[in-house]
């Protein structure tokens, strides 16, 4: 899969669950305590690319937001925020028997430009969205 060319590894997968508001839960085997760029993948195709937004946000923390119907995120035209919309799409795929895998990339150490610290997690999000054009990402990129 092309994501692996950029250093992404399969970190886990989404599963159906009656124990959470959204009806979905996840299992992570790798990178759960790391700040990463992540992708939701169906049939070897990236459907969504996102990031652990804050310096202290781990993959576990970020994915937990998809499990709650009150999740934070920007509202779309249908009144759903990003987390709610993606949770709905993940659930729809799982209910039809498709696997939704979670891939993650932990970039190397941050770098500097002159005297500015460059955040590689944030800096990789838009170029990856532009490259793969995942259909669940709605923001306009480069």
Buried (B, 14 or more C-beta within 10 A) or exposed (E): EEBEEBBBBBBBBBEEBEEBEBBBBBEBEBBBEBBBBBBBBBEEBBBBBBBBBEEEBBBBBBBBBBBBBEBEBEEEEEEBBBBBBBBBBBBEBBEEEEEBBBBBBBBEEEEEEEEEEEBBBBBBBBEBBEBBEBEBBEEEEE
